Amino acid sequence: MEEEKPKKHKKNWREMYATVEDIKAFLGGRLYLRHNVIMGRVECRLPSNYENPWK
């Protein structure tokens, strides 16, 4: 019985990093994010039919 060698994972040649602008464009109407300075946390919410209160 032959011993199998572990396969190496090759990086995807299409693997790229997203820029801040790319992330903003993707999340645009899908999710609202903001940084809560008092609590030091990121808060998020899904958009709804009423006006955005965070503007």
Distance bins in CASP14 RR format, pairs under 12 A and 6 or more apart:
PFRMAT RR
TARGET T0000
AUTHOR 0000-0000-0000
RMODE 2
METHOD distances of the structure
MODEL  1
9 15 0 0 0 0 0 1 0 0 0 0 0
16 22 0 0 0 0 1 0 0 0 0 0 0
17 23 0 0 0 0 0 1 0 0 0 0 0
18 24 0 0 0 0 1 0 0 0 0 0 0
18 25 0 0 0 0 1 0 0 0 0 0 0
18 26 1 0 0 1 0 0 0 0 0 0 0
18 27 0 0 0 0 0 1 0 0 0 0 0
19 25 0 0 0 0 1 0 0 0 0 0 0
19 26 0 0 0 0 0 1 0 0 0 0 0
20 26 0 0 0 0 0 1 0 0 0 0 0
20 27 0 0 0 0 0 1 0 0 0 0 0
20 33 0 0 0 0 0 1 0 0 0 0 0
21 27 0 0 0 0 0 1 0 0 0 0 0
21 28 0 0 0 0 0 1 0 0 0 0 0
22 28 0 0 0 0 0 1 0 0 0 0 0
23 30 0 0 0 0 0 1 0 0 0 0 0
23 31 0 0 0 0 0 1 0 0 0 0 0
23 33 0 0 0 0 1 0 0 0 0 0 0
24 30 0 0 0 0 0 1 0 0 0 0 0
24 31 0 0 0 0 0 1 0 0 0 0 0
24 32 0 0 0 0 0 1 0 0 0 0 0
24 33 0 0 0 0 1 0 0 0 0 0 0
26 33 0 0 0 0 0 1 0 0 0 0 0
27 33 1 0 0 1 0 0 0 0 0 0 0
27 44 0 0 0 0 1 0 0 0 0 0 0
27 45 0 0 0 0 0 1 0 0 0 0 0
27 46 0 0 0 0 0 1 0 0 0 0 0
27 47 0 0 0 0 0 1 0 0 0 0 0
28 46 0 0 0 0 0 1 0 0 0 0 0
28 47 0 0 0 0 1 0 0 0 0 0 0
28 52 0 0 0 0 0 1 0 0 0 0 0
29 45 0 0 0 0 0 1 0 0 0 0 0
29 46 0 0 0 0 1 0 0 0 0 0 0
29 47 1 0 1 0 0 0 0 0 0 0 0
29 48 0 0 0 0 0 1 0 0 0 0 0
29 52 0 0 0 0 0 1 0 0 0 0 0
30 44 0 0 0 0 0 1 0 0 0 0 0
30 45 0 0 0 0 0 1 0 0 0 0 0
30 46 1 0 0 1 0 0 0 0 0 0 0
30 47 1 0 0 1 0 0 0 0 0 0 0
31 42 0 0 0 0 0 1 0 0 0 0 0
31 43 0 0 0 0 0 1 0 0 0 0 0
31 44 1 0 1 0 0 0 0 0 0 0 0
31 45 1 0 0 1 0 0 0 0 0 0 0
31 46 1 0 0 1 0 0 0 0 0 0 0
31 47 1 0 0 1 0 0 0 0 0 0 0
31 48 0 0 0 0 0 1 0 0 0 0 0
31 52 0 0 0 0 0 1 0 0 0 0 0
31 54 0 0 0 0 0 1 0 0 0 0 0
32 42 0 0 0 0 0 1 0 0 0 0 0
32 43 0 0 0 0 1 0 0 0 0 0 0
32 44 1 0 0 1 0 0 0 0 0 0 0
32 45 1 0 1 0 0 0 0 0 0 0 0
32 46 1 0 0 1 0 0 0 0 0 0 0
32 47 1 0 0 1 0 0 0 0 0 0 0
32 48 0 0 0 0 1 0 0 0 0 0 0
32 51 0 0 0 0 0 1 0 0 0 0 0
32 52 1 0 0 1 0 0 0 0 0 0 0
32 53 0 0 0 0 1 0 0 0 0 0 0
32 54 1 0 0 1 0 0 0 0 0 0 0
32 55 0 0 0 0 1 0 0 0 0 0 0
33 41 0 0 0 0 0 1 0 0 0 0 0
33 42 1 0 0 1 0 0 0 0 0 0 0
33 43 1 0 0 1 0 0 0 0 0 0 0
33 44 1 0 1 0 0 0 0 0 0 0 0
33 45 0 0 0 0 1 0 0 0 0 0 0
33 46 0 0 0 0 0 1 0 0 0 0 0
33 47 0 0 0 0 0 1 0 0 0 0 0
33 52 0 0 0 0 0 1 0 0 0 0 0
33 54 0 0 0 0 1 0 0 0 0 0 0
34 40 0 0 0 0 0 1 0 0 0 0 0
34 41 0 0 0 0 1 0 0 0 0 0 0
34 42 1 0 0 1 0 0 0 0 0 0 0
34 43 1 0 1 0 0 0 0 0 0 0 0
34 44 1 0 0 1 0 0 0 0 0 0 0
34 45 0 0 0 0 1 0 0 0 0 0 0
34 52 0 0 0 0 0 1 0 0 0 0 0
34 53 0 0 0 0 0 1 0 0 0 0 0
34 54 1 0 1 0 0 0 0 0 0 0 0
34 55 0 0 0 0 0 1 0 0 0 0 0
35 41 1 0 0 1 0 0 0 0 0 0 0
35 42 1 0 1 0 0 0 0 0 0 0 0
35 43 1 0 0 1 0 0 0 0 0 0 0
35 44 0 0 0 0 0 1 0 0 0 0 0
35 54 0 0 0 0 0 1 0 0 0 0 0
36 42 1 0 0 1 0 0 0 0 0 0 0
36 43 1 0 1 0 0 0 0 0 0 0 0
36 44 0 0 0 0 0 1 0 0 0 0 0
36 54 0 0 0 0 0 1 0 0 0 0 0
37 43 0 0 0 0 0 1 0 0 0 0 0
43 53 0 0 0 0 0 1 0 0 0 0 0
43 54 0 0 0 0 1 0 0 0 0 0 0
44 54 0 0 0 0 0 1 0 0 0 0 0
45 52 0 0 0 0 1 0 0 0 0 0 0
45 53 0 0 0 0 1 0 0 0 0 0 0
45 54 0 0 0 0 1 0 0 0 0 0 0
46 52 0 0 0 0 0 1 0 0 0 0 0
47 53 0 0 0 0 0 1 0 0 0 0 0
47 54 0 0 0 0 0 1 0 0 0 0 0
END
